[in-house]
């Protein structure tokens, strides 16, 4: 679920600065309204939508119901009529029915599907904020698949220079100077 959430945030933000800002805000809302920081009873009425839309609420409720409705927490303390596990759950404002385990599992599967669908739609429908400036550095004569490299270079060039004059330079604009190291006749063996 977390990878789907972060991929959806990255794909919809389309910029590192926006993704960091929006991602931090979303995590703040999930932690604050998901029952981790504030219990359900402490969330204001006009913020209750954040509680119900937080995947953390469903996962935490499923884990807590699974734990506190187990055999170890069925002990009934003196002067009470409820088991200790139910008292702990009610004390923090969590649900006490065992059905919340399966509701949590189902909700998390639903969040996984929705967030991955949002990720796919964002990649499909949204354009980049900046101009695409990358071109392929392969020389068509030295490449084994030269025709494909030329086609990819022309496509990237057309995308990056729409409306501008055609630039005859080949290569990718990188913020560093690329270097490579090669080794000849390297033999690796493990002596037994």
Secondary structure, DSSP 8 states (H G I E B T S, - for coil): -HHHHHHHHHHHH-SHHHHHHHHHHHHHHHHHHTTSSS-GGGS-GGGHHHHHT-HHHHHHHHHHHHHHTSGGG----TT-SS-HHHHHHHHTT----THHHHHHHHHHHHHHHHHHHHHHHHHHH---SS---------TTTSTTHHHHHHHHHHHHHHHTTTS------S---SS-------SS-------
